[in-house]
């Protein structure tokens, strides 16, 4: 058997990291950060604990890696959402929010559990503040362009609604009227 090429090694490394992050997301979402051990993550990822430490210094480093991956994915999504038409952009934002809630439920559970422990990790708290400011600023700009007289307060209200909708959906799931709420918000804010 011939040795792997640099490209093959990078592919194996990338796949191992993704497997570790996927296992971490699942375990952190189900059990919480504190109740999840490195051994549990390694077992779930199908690798040795030593190999996990080859990629991550410890559990907090792994948490940072997971958050970085989520942020990168979110940034990629936002590129496709923003356009010249504020009504269409706001509709895109709303649709992406609801799609992500439906398609990445486990990720929402993880982020929600982490949000409840925001004071435990300064970097998480700083990121949460940064995200809140960025989203409310974007919403305010869109609502202002759409002629909303109280755009700043309405943007804050929408941000709170997103959190509330996420929490309610996590608790009620299939019985939650997600489609109705999505359509209501699009009709309320985007269709004038």
Secondary structure, DSSP 8 states (H G I E B T S, - for coil): -----HHHHHHHHHHHHHHHHHHHHHHHHHH-STT--HHHHHHHHTS-HHHHHHH-SSHHHHHHHHHHHHHHHHHHHHHHH--S-HHHHHHHHHHHHHHHHHHTHHHHHHHHHHHTTGGG-HHHHHHHHHHHHHHHHHHHHHHHHTT-TTHHHHHHHHHHHHHHHHHHHHHHGGGS-HHHHHHHHHHHHT--
